[in-house]
């Protein structure tokens, strides 16, 4: 399967889960400095643009040393702290972001701060930001998001494309120009996708949704499902389309995706139907038929069982 085909289903998923991303800052920090980030709903990432520092993940006993070019991400919003040394005091991450955005970097060399050691001051350049998605959506992609990603610069020289993206993103974040805000947000969304791909490439043996997208046959089946605009695909047709028997296709799909293909088809059609109800003026009967139901009544019953709410209530969100 060609590389660009792998992203067809992923692009549809990212659109449905309403992926948005934001780079908070790309700033120089003079020692001593430290940030403590509490567990949250948004994913968090840090890029060590220059210098080195330490990452302390609350659930682990050994801190991690980060070098220039290293990228770390917490796609599920895990708690952690990052600092120049393990002894440095930390400020709440939200406070640091707020201060920097207001033009008051708390770790600037010019500010009078009590030194924590007699070691010479050092400077780091750190880029930080977040990924946000609608976590209420029931999809294996969200369930399979890794808790932690660490892309080590010295161990992944082949990921030059990722470093090129980070370089452009860092320059745009540090030196704002007309259109920079939009560009930075879009580049940060691309960074999220590239981090997922890099994680998949560096963890090829893991069975998860990203591995399913990369699989020639199951990835192709997922693309077929996500390209569906009218009710068409069945388990049998999908198996035939990727040259697998119904049994082999069901077993392979279930192992990689984490649910049987029939359940995935129902899940995705319902997610698309809900989004159409909330964001478009497509008639209820048309949405029902596209989802495989011959009447509004049958669709409404299935919809309520799936979401514990009615299509009418979802449609009213579109009018508010």
Secondary structure, DSSP 8 states (H G I E B T S, - for coil): --GGGHHHHHHHHHHHTT-EEEEEEEEEEESS-EEEE---SSEEEEEEEES-EEEEETT-SS-EEE-TT-EEEETT---EEEESSTTS--EEHHHHHHHHHTT--TT-TTS----SSSS---EEEEEEEEEE--TTS--HHHHT--S-EEE-GGG-TT-HHHHHHHHHHHHHHHS--TTHHHHHHHHHHHHHHHHHHHHHHH-TT--SHHHHHHSHHHHHHHHHHHH-SSS---HHHHHHHTT--HHHHHHHHHHHHSS-HHHHHHHHHHHHHHHHHHH----HHHHHHHTT-SSHHHHHHHHHHHHSS-HHHHHHHHH-
